[in-house]
């Protein structure tokens, strides 16, 4: 077998160099331009917090709807007559 060696510094191509700077997502741009947050990092934190709250509310709703209704047995019905 041949002993092949590569110079890795020549092969490190990054998409930002090839494609240019990526565009800022619309929700982050909206939060920054409206003055709700000061930076992109804060916008990401706000959006992640919103997602977390929505997930927690969804779990709460799903858990609360999963409760089975109470069933009355015949003995209880005869005691109240």
PDB file with one MODEL, atoms N, CA, C and O in Angstrom:
MODEL        1
ATOM      1  N   UNK A   1       0.828  -1.190   0.000  1.00  0.00           N
ATOM      2  CA  UNK A   1       0.000   0.000   0.000  1.00  0.00           C
ATOM      3  C   UNK A   1       0.870   1.250   0.000  1.00  0.00           C
ATOM      4  O   UNK A   1       1.934   1.297   0.617  1.00  0.00           O
ATOM      5  N   UNK A   2       0.397   2.228  -0.691  1.00  0.00           N
ATOM      6  CA  UNK A   2       1.130   3.483  -0.771  1.00  0.00           C
ATOM      7  C   UNK A   2       0.864   4.308   0.470  1.00  0.00           C
ATOM      8  O   UNK A   2      -0.241   4.286   1.013  1.00  0.00           O
ATOM      9  N   UNK A   3       1.843   5.015   0.906  1.00  0.00           N
ATOM     10  CA  UNK A   3       1.715   5.884   2.074  1.00  0.00           C
ATOM     11  C   UNK A   3       1.274   7.262   1.580  1.00  0.00           C
ATOM     12  O   UNK A   3       2.092   8.050   1.106  1.00  0.00           O
ATOM     13  N   UNK A   4      -0.029   7.545   1.695  1.00  0.00           N
ATOM     14  CA  UNK A   4      -0.593   8.804   1.194  1.00  0.00           C
ATOM     15  C   UNK A   4      -0.824   9.736   2.368  1.00  0.00           C
ATOM     16  O   UNK A   4      -1.406   9.347   3.381  1.00  0.00           O
ATOM     17  N   UNK A   5      -0.361  10.973   2.224  1.00  0.00           N
ATOM     18  CA  UNK A   5      -0.569  11.975   3.261  1.00  0.00           C
ATOM     19  C   UNK A   5      -1.207  13.201   2.625  1.00  0.00           C
ATOM     20  O   UNK A   5      -0.874  13.588   1.505  1.00  0.00           O
ATOM     21  N   UNK A   6      -2.126  13.798   3.363  1.00  0.00           N
ATOM     22  CA  UNK A   6      -2.822  14.979   2.876  1.00  0.00           C
ATOM     23  C   UNK A   6      -2.449  16.179   3.731  1.00  0.00           C
ATOM     24  O   UNK A   6      -2.262  16.066   4.943  1.00  0.00           O
ATOM     25  N   UNK A   7      -2.346  17.314   3.085  1.00  0.00           N
ATOM     26  CA  UNK A   7      -2.156  18.563   3.804  1.00  0.00           C
ATOM     27  C   UNK A   7      -3.556  19.120   4.071  1.00  0.00           C
ATOM     28  O   UNK A   7      -4.179  19.710   3.189  1.00  0.00           O
ATOM     29  N   UNK A   8      -4.042  18.922   5.307  1.00  0.00           N
ATOM     30  CA  UNK A   8      -5.422  19.274   5.641  1.00  0.00           C
ATOM     31  C   UNK A   8      -5.710  20.766   5.529  1.00  0.00           C
ATOM     32  O   UNK A   8      -6.864  21.150   5.338  1.00  0.00           O
ATOM     33  N   UNK A   9      -4.705  21.607   5.642  1.00  0.00           N
ATOM     34  CA  UNK A   9      -4.943  23.052   5.577  1.00  0.00           C
ATOM     35  C   UNK A   9      -5.454  23.471   4.197  1.00  0.00           C
ATOM     36  O   UNK A   9      -6.130  24.493   4.079  1.00  0.00           O
ATOM     37  N   UNK A  10      -5.146  22.705   3.161  1.00  0.00           N
ATOM     38  CA  UNK A  10      -5.615  23.039   1.816  1.00  0.00           C
ATOM     39  C   UNK A  10      -7.051  22.589   1.581  1.00  0.00           C
ATOM     40  O   UNK A  10      -7.708  23.095   0.671  1.00  0.00           O
ATOM     41  N   UNK A  11      -7.556  21.643   2.384  1.00  0.00           N
ATOM     42  CA  UNK A  11      -8.861  21.052   2.126  1.00  0.00           C
ATOM     43  C   UNK A  11      -9.960  21.529   3.066  1.00  0.00           C
ATOM     44  O   UNK A  11     -11.074  21.007   3.030  1.00  0.00           O
ATOM     45  N   UNK A  12      -9.669  22.489   3.886  1.00  0.00           N
ATOM     46  CA  UNK A  12     -10.693  23.003   4.805  1.00  0.00           C
ATOM     47  C   UNK A  12     -11.497  24.087   4.107  1.00  0.00           C
ATOM     48  O   UNK A  12     -11.187  25.273   4.220  1.00  0.00           O
ATOM     49  N   UNK A  13     -12.513  23.682   3.396  1.00  0.00           N
ATOM     50  CA  UNK A  13     -13.393  24.626   2.711  1.00  0.00           C
ATOM     51  C   UNK A  13     -14.605  24.872   3.591  1.00  0.00           C
ATOM     52  O   UNK A  13     -15.200  23.927   4.110  1.00  0.00           O
ATOM     53  N   UNK A  14     -14.959  26.078   3.755  1.00  0.00           N
ATOM     54  CA  UNK A  14     -16.114  26.421   4.574  1.00  0.00           C
ATOM     55  C   UNK A  14     -17.180  27.042   3.700  1.00  0.00           C
ATOM     56  O   UNK A  14     -16.880  27.775   2.758  1.00  0.00           O
ATOM     57  N   UNK A  15     -18.415  26.747   4.015  1.00  0.00           N
ATOM     58  CA  UNK A  15     -19.519  27.235   3.184  1.00  0.00           C
ATOM     59  C   UNK A  15     -19.611  28.754   3.199  1.00  0.00           C
ATOM     60  O   UNK A  15     -20.039  29.353   2.212  1.00  0.00           O
ATOM     61  N   UNK A  16     -19.219  29.382   4.294  1.00  0.00           N
ATOM     62  CA  UNK A  16     -19.314  30.850   4.335  1.00  0.00           C
ATOM     63  C   UNK A  16     -18.347  31.493   3.351  1.00  0.00           C
ATOM     64  O   UNK A  16     -18.648  32.529   2.759  1.00  0.00           O
ATOM     65  N   UNK A  17     -17.196  30.879   3.181  1.00  0.00           N
ATOM     66  CA  UNK A  17     -16.251  31.413   2.214  1.00  0.00           C
ATOM     67  C   UNK A  17     -16.766  31.213   0.791  1.00  0.00           C
ATOM     68  O   UNK A  17     -16.581  32.074  -0.069  1.00  0.00           O
ATOM     69  N   UNK A  18     -17.407  30.080   0.549  1.00  0.00           N
ATOM     70  CA  UNK A  18     -17.881  29.780  -0.800  1.00  0.00           C
ATOM     71  C   UNK A  18     -19.176  30.490  -1.134  1.00  0.00           C
ATOM     72  O   UNK A  18     -19.334  31.022  -2.233  1.00  0.00           O
ATOM     73  N   UNK A  19     -20.110  30.500  -0.182  1.00  0.00           N
ATOM     74  CA  UNK A  19     -21.441  31.026  -0.464  1.00  0.00           C
ATOM     75  C   UNK A  19     -21.683  32.430   0.086  1.00  0.00           C
ATOM     76  O   UNK A  19     -22.736  33.013  -0.171  1.00  0.00           O
ATOM     77  N   UNK A  20     -20.748  32.973   0.823  1.00  0.00           N
ATOM     78  CA  UNK A  20     -20.927  34.279   1.418  1.00  0.00           C
ATOM     79  C   UNK A  20     -21.585  34.167   2.786  1.00  0.00           C
ATOM     80  O   UNK A  20     -21.887  33.064   3.243  1.00  0.00           O
ATOM     81  N   UNK A  21     -21.805  35.281   3.431  1.00  0.00           N
ATOM     82  CA  UNK A  21     -22.427  35.290   4.757  1.00  0.00           C
ATOM     83  C   UNK A  21     -23.869  34.814   4.661  1.00  0.00           C
ATOM     84  O   UNK A  21     -24.605  35.244   3.773  1.00  0.00           O
ATOM     85  N   UNK A  22     -24.281  33.932   5.566  1.00  0.00           N
ATOM     86  CA  UNK A  22     -25.672  33.479   5.533  1.00  0.00           C
ATOM     87  C   UNK A  22     -26.620  34.602   5.947  1.00  0.00           C
ATOM     88  O   UNK A  22     -26.264  35.474   6.738  1.00  0.00           O
ATOM     89  N   UNK A  23     -27.808  34.563   5.408  1.00  0.00           N
ATOM     90  CA  UNK A  23     -28.810  35.584   5.718  1.00  0.00           C
ATOM     91  C   UNK A  23     -29.382  35.324   7.109  1.00  0.00           C
ATOM     92  O   UNK A  23     -29.571  34.174   7.507  1.00  0.00           O
ATOM     93  N   UNK A  24     -29.650  36.385   7.831  1.00  0.00           N
ATOM     94  CA  UNK A  24     -30.224  36.274   9.168  1.00  0.00           C
ATOM     95  C   UNK A  24     -31.676  35.815   9.038  1.00  0.00           C
ATOM     96  O   UNK A  24     -32.417  36.356   8.217  1.00  0.00           O
ATOM     97  N   UNK A  25     -32.096  34.824   9.834  1.00  0.00           N
ATOM     98  CA  UNK A  25     -33.488  34.363   9.764  1.00  0.00           C
ATOM     99  C   UNK A  25     -34.481  35.499  10.031  1.00  0.00           C
ATOM    100  O   UNK A  25     -34.180  36.449  10.754  1.00  0.00           O
ATOM    101  N   UNK A  26     -35.655  35.382   9.440  1.00  0.00           N
ATOM    102  CA  UNK A  26     -36.651  36.458   9.476  1.00  0.00           C
ATOM    103  C   UNK A  26     -37.122  36.776  10.896  1.00  0.00           C
ATOM    104  O   UNK A  26     -37.282  37.949  11.236  1.00  0.00           O
ATOM    105  N   UNK A  27     -37.346  35.760  11.731  1.00  0.00           N
ATOM    106  CA  UNK A  27     -37.827  36.017  13.094  1.00  0.00           C
ATOM    107  C   UNK A  27     -36.781  36.768  13.912  1.00  0.00           C
ATOM    108  O   UNK A  27     -37.125  37.662  14.685  1.00  0.00           O
ATOM    109  N   UNK A  28     -35.522  36.417  13.749  1.00  0.00           N
ATOM    110  CA  UNK A  28     -34.456  37.118  14.474  1.00  0.00           C
ATOM    111  C   UNK A  28     -34.348  38.550  13.976  1.00  0.00           C
ATOM    112  O   UNK A  28     -34.208  39.481  14.769  1.00  0.00           O
ATOM    113  N   UNK A  29     -34.413  38.724  12.671  1.00  0.00           N
ATOM    114  CA  UNK A  29     -34.356  40.069  12.092  1.00  0.00           C
ATOM    115  C   UNK A  29     -35.536  40.910  12.587  1.00  0.00           C
ATOM    116  O   UNK A  29     -35.365  42.090  12.892  1.00  0.00           O
ATOM    117  N   UNK A  30     -36.730  40.316  12.669  1.00  0.00           N
ATOM    118  CA  UNK A  30     -37.927  41.015  13.141  1.00  0.00           C
ATOM    119  C   UNK A  30     -37.743  41.487  14.585  1.00  0.00           C
ATOM    120  O   UNK A  30     -38.043  42.639  14.900  1.00  0.00           O
ATOM    121  N   UNK A  31     -37.252  40.609  15.463  1.00  0.00           N
ATOM    122  CA  UNK A  31     -37.075  40.977  16.871  1.00  0.00           C
ATOM    123  C   UNK A  31     -36.043  42.083  17.044  1.00  0.00           C
ATOM    124  O   UNK A  31     -36.211  42.965  17.886  1.00  0.00           O
ATOM    125  N   UNK A  32     -34.985  42.039  16.256  1.00  0.00           N
ATOM    126  CA  UNK A  32     -33.930  43.055  16.376  1.00  0.00           C
ATOM    127  C   UNK A  32     -34.396  44.388  15.802  1.00  0.00           C
ATOM    128  O   UNK A  32     -34.159  45.433  16.408  1.00  0.00           O
ATOM    129  N   UNK A  33     -35.053  44.369  14.646  1.00  0.00           N
ATOM    130  CA  UNK A  33     -35.467  45.635  14.031  1.00  0.00           C
ATOM    131  C   UNK A  33     -36.583  46.319  14.805  1.00  0.00           C
ATOM    132  O   UNK A  33     -36.663  47.547  14.800  1.00  0.00           O
ATOM    133  N   UNK A  34     -37.440  45.568  15.465  1.00  0.00           N
ATOM    134  CA  UNK A  34     -38.523  46.159  16.266  1.00  0.00           C
ATOM    135  C   UNK A  34     -38.029  46.654  17.619  1.00  0.00           C
ATOM    136  O   UNK A  34     -38.773  47.317  18.343  1.00  0.00           O
ATOM    137  N   UNK A  35     -36.797  46.346  17.967  1.00  0.00           N
ATOM    138  CA  UNK A  35     -36.240  46.802  19.232  1.00  0.00           C
ATOM    139  C   UNK A  35     -36.645  45.953  20.422  1.00  0.00           C
ATOM    140  O   UNK A  35     -36.477  46.374  21.566  1.00  0.00           O
ATOM    141  N   UNK A  36     -37.175  44.768  20.172  1.00  0.00           N
ATOM    142  CA  UNK A  36     -37.574  43.881  21.263  1.00  0.00           C
ATOM    143  C   UNK A  36     -36.333  43.329  21.957  1.00  0.00           C
ATOM    144  O   UNK A  36     -36.312  43.168  23.177  1.00  0.00           O
ATOM    145  N   UNK A  37     -35.305  43.043  21.170  1.00  0.00           N
ATOM    146  CA  UNK A  37     -34.022  42.582  21.701  1.00  0.00           C
ATOM    147  C   UNK A  37     -32.915  43.429  21.091  1.00  0.00           C
ATOM    148  O   UNK A  37     -33.124  44.138  20.107  1.00  0.00           O
ATOM    149  N   UNK A  38     -31.734  43.343  21.695  1.00  0.00           N
ATOM    150  CA  UNK A  38     -30.631  44.169  21.217  1.00  0.00           C
ATOM    151  C   UNK A  38     -29.696  43.452  20.264  1.00  0.00           C
ATOM    152  O   UNK A  38     -29.032  44.088  19.445  1.00  0.00           O
ATOM    153  N   UNK A  39     -29.637  42.115  20.365  1.00  0.00           N
ATOM    154  CA  UNK A  39     -28.694  41.380  19.524  1.00  0.00           C
ATOM    155  C   UNK A  39     -29.316  40.080  19.047  1.00  0.00           C
ATOM    156  O   UNK A  39     -30.379  39.666  19.509  1.00  0.00           O
ATOM    157  N   UNK A  40     -28.620  39.447  18.107  1.00  0.00           N
ATOM    158  CA  UNK A  40     -29.087  38.167  17.580  1.00  0.00           C
ATOM    159  C   UNK A  40     -29.048  37.092  18.659  1.00  0.00           C
ATOM    160  O   UNK A  40     -29.914  36.218  18.695  1.00  0.00           O
ATOM    161  N   UNK A  41     -28.067  37.150  19.521  1.00  0.00           N
ATOM    162  CA  UNK A  41     -27.953  36.164  20.602  1.00  0.00           C
ATOM    163  C   UNK A  41     -29.158  36.254  21.542  1.00  0.00           C
ATOM    164  O   UNK A  41     -29.695  35.229  21.961  1.00  0.00           O
ATOM    165  N   UNK A  42     -29.581  37.469  21.872  1.00  0.00           N
ATOM    166  CA  UNK A  42     -30.764  37.642  22.717  1.00  0.00           C
ATOM    167  C   UNK A  42     -32.020  37.169  21.989  1.00  0.00           C
ATOM    168  O   UNK A  42     -32.916  36.596  22.608  1.00  0.00           O
ATOM    169  N   UNK A  43     -32.090  37.402  20.689  1.00  0.00           N
ATOM    170  CA  UNK A  43     -33.252  36.965  19.909  1.00  0.00           C
ATOM    171  C   UNK A  43     -33.358  35.444  19.914  1.00  0.00           C
ATOM    172  O   UNK A  43     -34.455  34.900  20.041  1.00  0.00           O
ATOM    173  N   UNK A  44     -32.243  34.765  19.778  1.00  0.00           N
ATOM    174  CA  UNK A  44     -32.243  33.304  19.822  1.00  0.00           C
ATOM    175  C   UNK A  44     -32.702  32.824  21.191  1.00  0.00           C
ATOM    176  O   UNK A  44     -33.476  31.871  21.290  1.00  0.00           O
ATOM    177  N   UNK A  45     -32.228  33.481  22.249  1.00  0.00           N
ATOM    178  CA  UNK A  45     -32.648  33.106  23.604  1.00  0.00           C
ATOM    179  C   UNK A  45     -34.148  33.301  23.792  1.00  0.00           C
ATOM    180  O   UNK A  45     -34.812  32.454  24.390  1.00  0.00           O
ATOM    181  N   UNK A  46     -34.682  34.400  23.291  1.00  0.00           N
ATOM    182  CA  UNK A  46     -36.117  34.671  23.404  1.00  0.00           C
ATOM    183  C   UNK A  46     -36.921  33.625  22.634  1.00  0.00           C
ATOM    184  O   UNK A  46     -37.922  33.120  23.142  1.00  0.00           O
ATOM    185  N   UNK A  47     -36.501  33.299  21.432  1.00  0.00           N
ATOM    186  CA  UNK A  47     -37.226  32.319  20.625  1.00  0.00           C
ATOM    187  C   UNK A  47     -37.172  30.927  21.254  1.00  0.00           C
ATOM    188  O   UNK A  47     -38.171  30.209  21.243  1.00  0.00           O
ATOM    189  N   UNK A  48     -36.027  30.540  21.798  1.00  0.00           N
ATOM    190  CA  UNK A  48     -35.928  29.244  22.469  1.00  0.00           C
ATOM    191  C   UNK A  48     -36.797  29.195  23.719  1.00  0.00           C
ATOM    192  O   UNK A  48     -37.383  28.158  24.029  1.00  0.00           O
ATOM    193  N   UNK A  49     -36.884  30.317  24.442  1.00  0.00           N
ATOM    194  CA  UNK A  49     -37.742  30.378  25.624  1.00  0.00           C
ATOM    195  C   UNK A  49     -39.203  30.238  25.220  1.00  0.00           C
ATOM    196  O   UNK A  49     -39.964  29.536  25.887  1.00  0.00           O
ATOM    197  N   UNK A  50     -39.598  30.890  24.147  1.00  0.00           N
ATOM    198  CA  UNK A  50     -40.980  30.790  23.664  1.00  0.00           C
ATOM    199  C   UNK A  50     -41.298  29.343  23.281  1.00  0.00           C
ATOM    200  O   UNK A  50     -42.367  28.834  23.619  1.00  0.00           O
ATOM    201  N   UNK A  51     -40.387  28.689  22.587  1.00  0.00           N
ATOM    202  CA  UNK A  51     -40.602  27.292  22.198  1.00  0.00           C
ATOM    203  C   UNK A  51     -40.724  26.406  23.434  1.00  0.00           C
ATOM    204  O   UNK A  51     -41.584  25.527  23.484  1.00  0.00           O
ATOM    205  N   UNK A  52     -39.878  26.631  24.422  1.00  0.00           N
ATOM    206  CA  UNK A  52     -39.916  25.835  25.657  1.00  0.00           C
ATOM    207  C   UNK A  52     -41.253  26.017  26.384  1.00  0.00           C
ATOM    208  O   UNK A  52     -41.837  25.045  26.862  1.00  0.00           O
ATOM    209  N   UNK A  53     -41.732  27.251  26.465  1.00  0.00           N
ATOM    210  CA  UNK A  53     -43.015  27.520  27.124  1.00  0.00           C
ATOM    211  C   UNK A  53     -44.161  26.847  26.368  1.00  0.00           C
ATOM    212  O   UNK A  53     -45.060  26.276  26.985  1.00  0.00           O
ATOM    213  N   UNK A  54     -44.133  26.909  25.045  1.00  0.00           N
ATOM    214  CA  UNK A  54     -45.188  26.269  24.248  1.00  0.00           C
ATOM    215  C   UNK A  54     -45.167  24.758  24.440  1.00  0.00           C
ATOM    216  O   UNK A  54     -46.225  24.135  24.536  1.00  0.00           O
ATOM    217  N   UNK A  55     -43.992  24.167  24.496  1.00  0.00           N
ATOM    218  CA  UNK A  55     -43.889  22.721  24.723  1.00  0.00           C
ATOM    219  C   UNK A  55     -44.428  22.360  26.101  1.00  0.00           C
ATOM    220  O   UNK A  55     -45.156  21.377  26.239  1.00  0.00           O
ATOM    221  N   UNK A  56     -44.083  23.140  27.121  1.00  0.00           N
ATOM    222  CA  UNK A  56     -44.563  22.871  28.481  1.00  0.00           C
ATOM    223  C   UNK A  56     -46.093  22.997  28.555  1.00  0.00           C
ATOM    224  O   UNK A  56     -46.744  22.170  29.194  1.00  0.00           O
ATOM    225  N   UNK A  57     -46.664  24.004  27.920  1.00  0.00           N
ATOM    226  CA  UNK A  57     -48.122  24.171  27.906  1.00  0.00           C
ATOM    227  C   UNK A  57     -48.766  23.004  27.178  1.00  0.00           C
ATOM    228  O   UNK A  57     -49.800  22.500  27.618  1.00  0.00           O
ATOM    229  N   UNK A  58     -48.179  22.565  26.079  1.00  0.00           N
ATOM    230  CA  UNK A  58     -48.729  21.426  25.334  1.00  0.00           C
ATOM    231  C   UNK A  58     -48.718  20.162  26.181  1.00  0.00           C
ATOM    232  O   UNK A  58     -49.695  19.412  26.193  1.00  0.00           O
ATOM    233  N   UNK A  59     -47.628  19.925  26.884  1.00  0.00           N
ATOM    234  CA  UNK A  59     -47.548  18.744  27.757  1.00  0.00           C
ATOM    235  C   UNK A  59     -48.602  18.831  28.852  1.00  0.00           C
ATOM    236  O   UNK A  59     -49.252  17.833  29.161  1.00  0.00           O
ATOM    237  N   UNK A  60     -48.781  20.007  29.442  1.00  0.00           N
ATOM    238  CA  UNK A  60     -49.777  20.193  30.495  1.00  0.00           C
ATOM    239  C   UNK A  60     -51.187  19.905  29.965  1.00  0.00           C
ATOM    240  O   UNK A  60     -51.977  19.238  30.633  1.00  0.00           O
ATOM    241  N   UNK A  61     -51.497  20.404  28.778  1.00  0.00           N
ATOM    242  CA  UNK A  61     -52.826  20.190  28.193  1.00  0.00           C
ATOM    243  C   UNK A  61     -53.042  18.716  27.880  1.00  0.00           C
ATOM    244  O   UNK A  61     -54.117  18.178  28.145  1.00  0.00           O
ATOM    245  N   UNK A  62     -52.048  18.069  27.328  1.00  0.00           N
ATOM    246  CA  UNK A  62     -52.179  16.648  26.999  1.00  0.00           C
ATOM    247  C   UNK A  62     -52.365  15.817  28.265  1.00  0.00           C
ATOM    248  O   UNK A  62     -53.192  14.906  28.295  1.00  0.00           O
ATOM    249  N   UNK A  63     -51.599  16.129  29.308  1.00  0.00           N
ATOM    250  CA  UNK A  63     -51.722  15.379  30.563  1.00  0.00           C
ATOM    251  C   UNK A  63     -53.085  15.617  31.213  1.00  0.00           C
ATOM    252  O   UNK A  63     -53.669  14.680  31.758  1.00  0.00           O
ATOM    253  N   UNK A  64     -53.601  16.835  31.169  1.00  0.00           N
ATOM    254  CA  UNK A  64     -54.875  17.122  31.830  1.00  0.00           C
ATOM    255  C   UNK A  64     -56.054  16.500  31.082  1.00  0.00           C
ATOM    256  O   UNK A  64     -57.067  16.184  31.706  1.00  0.00           O
ATOM    257  N   UNK A  65     -55.954  16.317  29.787  1.00  0.00           N
ATOM    258  CA  UNK A  65     -57.026  15.689  29.017  1.00  0.00           C
ATOM    259  C   UNK A  65     -56.990  14.173  29.110  1.00  0.00           C
ATOM    260  O   UNK A  65     -57.945  13.516  28.696  1.00  0.00           O
ATOM    261  N   UNK A  66     -55.933  13.606  29.633  1.00  0.00           N
ATOM    262  CA  UNK A  66     -55.804  12.167  29.713  1.00  0.00           C
ATOM    263  C   UNK A  66     -56.456  11.557  30.935  1.00  0.00           C
ATOM    264  O   UNK A  66     -56.390  10.341  31.112  1.00  0.00           O
ATOM    265  N   UNK A  67     -57.084  12.355  31.786  1.00  0.00           N
ATOM    266  CA  UNK A  67     -57.699  11.852  33.005  1.00  0.00           C
ATOM    267  C   UNK A  67     -59.026  11.189  32.664  1.00  0.00           C
ATOM    268  O   UNK A  67     -59.848  11.755  31.944  1.00  0.00           O
ATOM    269  N   UNK A  68     -59.226   9.994  33.186  1.00  0.00           N
ATOM    270  CA  UNK A  68     -60.471   9.268  32.955  1.00  0.00           C
ATOM    271  C   UNK A  68     -61.565   9.804  33.875  1.00  0.00           C
ATOM    272  O   UNK A  68     -61.290  10.102  35.037  1.00  0.00           O
ATOM    273  N   UNK A  69     -62.788   9.931  33.388  1.00  0.00           N
ATOM    274  CA  UNK A  69     -63.880  10.411  34.241  1.00  0.00           C
ATOM    275  C   UNK A  69     -64.244   9.362  35.296  1.00  0.00           C
ATOM    276  O   UNK A  69     -64.048   8.164  35.095  1.00  0.00           O
ATOM    277  N   UNK A  70     -64.772   9.837  36.410  1.00  0.00           N
ATOM    278  CA  UNK A  70     -65.172   8.934  37.485  1.00  0.00           C
ATOM    279  C   UNK A  70     -66.380   8.111  37.048  1.00  0.00           C
ATOM    280  O   UNK A  70     -67.252   8.602  36.331  1.00  0.00           O
ATOM    281  N   UNK A  71     -66.422   6.845  37.493  1.00  0.00           N
ATOM    282  CA  UNK A  71     -67.522   5.952  37.161  1.00  0.00           C
ATOM    283  C   UNK A  71     -68.281   5.648  38.446  1.00  0.00           C
ATOM    284  O   UNK A  71     -67.684   5.257  39.449  1.00  0.00           O
ATOM    285  N   UNK A  72     -69.588   5.828  38.414  1.00  0.00           N
ATOM    286  CA  UNK A  72     -70.416   5.542  39.577  1.00  0.00           C
ATOM    287  C   UNK A  72     -70.833   4.085  39.550  1.00  0.00           C
ATOM    288  O   UNK A  72     -71.338   3.601  38.537  1.00  0.00           O
ATOM    289  N   UNK A  73     -70.623   3.369  40.674  1.00  0.00           N
ATOM    290  CA  UNK A  73     -71.070   1.985  40.712  1.00  0.00           C
ATOM    291  C   UNK A  73     -72.497   1.907  41.278  1.00  0.00           C
ATOM    292  O   UNK A  73     -73.013   2.875  41.837  1.00  0.00           O
ATOM    293  N   UNK A  74     -73.091   0.782  41.125  1.00  0.00           N
ATOM    294  CA  UNK A  74     -74.492   0.579  41.511  1.00  0.00           C
ATOM    295  C   UNK A  74     -74.680   0.756  43.019  1.00  0.00           C
ATOM    296  O   UNK A  74     -75.720   1.253  43.451  1.00  0.00           O
ATOM    297  N   UNK A  75     -73.710   0.365  43.811  1.00  0.00           N
ATOM    298  CA  UNK A  75     -73.835   0.483  45.288  1.00  0.00           C
ATOM    299  C   UNK A  75     -73.950   1.956  45.702  1.00  0.00           C
ATOM    300  O   UNK A  75     -74.747   2.288  46.579  1.00  0.00           O
ATOM    301  N   UNK A  76     -73.172   2.829  45.086  1.00  0.00           N
ATOM    302  CA  UNK A  76     -73.235   4.242  45.404  1.00  0.00           C
ATOM    303  C   UNK A  76     -74.594   4.826  45.021  1.00  0.00           C
ATOM    304  O   UNK A  76     -75.152   5.646  45.750  1.00  0.00           O
ATOM    305  N   UNK A  77     -75.116   4.403  43.887  1.00  0.00           N
ATOM    306  CA  UNK A  77     -76.408   4.923  43.429  1.00  0.00           C
ATOM    307  C   UNK A  77     -77.547   4.493  44.371  1.00  0.00           C
ATOM    308  O   UNK A  77     -78.479   5.267  44.588  1.00  0.00           O
ATOM    309  N   UNK A  78     -77.490   3.280  44.930  1.00  0.00           N
ATOM    310  CA  UNK A  78     -78.541   2.815  45.831  1.00  0.00           C
ATOM    311  C   UNK A  78     -78.463   3.488  47.197  1.00  0.00           C
ATOM    312  O   UNK A  78     -79.487   3.572  47.874  1.00  0.00           O
ATOM    313  N   UNK A  79     -77.307   3.969  47.637  1.00  0.00           N
ATOM    314  CA  UNK A  79     -77.158   4.632  48.934  1.00  0.00           C
ATOM    315  C   UNK A  79     -77.811   6.007  48.938  1.00  0.00           C
ATOM    316  O   UNK A  79     -78.281   6.460  49.982  1.00  0.00           O
ATOM    317  N   UNK A  80     -77.847   6.668  47.812  1.00  0.00           N
ATOM    318  CA  UNK A  80     -78.371   8.024  47.739  1.00  0.00           C
ATOM    319  C   UNK A  80     -79.870   8.090  47.497  1.00  0.00           C
ATOM    320  O   UNK A  80     -80.404   9.193  47.386  1.00  0.00           O
ATOM    321  N   UNK A  81     -80.580   6.964  47.408  1.00  0.00           N
ATOM    322  CA  UNK A  81     -82.023   6.986  47.159  1.00  0.00           C
ATOM    323  C   UNK A  81     -82.803   7.140  48.416  1.00  0.00           C
ATOM    324  O   UNK A  81     -84.033   7.176  48.378  1.00  0.00           O
TER     325      UNK A  81
ENDMDL
END
